[in-house]
Amino acid sequence: MDDFCISFHLYGECGNFEKWAKAQNEIEDLEKTLNDKKRHKELTPAELDRIEDDKDEVNTKKTTKWAVNTFSDFLRQRHNNCDVETYSASLLNETLRQFYASIQSTAGREYSVASLICFRAGINCDFFFCFHLI
């Protein structure tokens, strides 16, 4: 019988019932807090609109506006139809080809390759927005 040992430490490391009960309550509160936190927050329609409006950097918006305004000026100067949404793919391709080949700064200098890439990116961004591709 000496080899048989019974432990009456029912409350583990807490030592007594009060400490054990307090620890159990703290564990339950922690579990409830973790369960109450949602991964996805609730957003109002106004908050969604603000997030969508802020999706692009300020400089991206400026570059897009600059490119689109320059392209619109080109279309008006050439007396073309300014409503590019009605252009066929071949007409749009030819118009953009002429635009990139003829564009120059207000001082009469040709734009650098980097500037032409900015034009292309800005016009592309506007096309995607206009044609609801995004």
Secondary structure, DSSP 8 states (H G I E B T S, - for coil): -TT------TTGGG-SHHHHHHHHHHHHHHHHHHHH--SS----HHHHHHHHHTSS-HHHHHHHHHHHHHHHHHHHHTT--S-GGG--HHHHHHHHHHHHHH-B-TTS-B--HHHHHHHHHHHHHHHHHHTT--
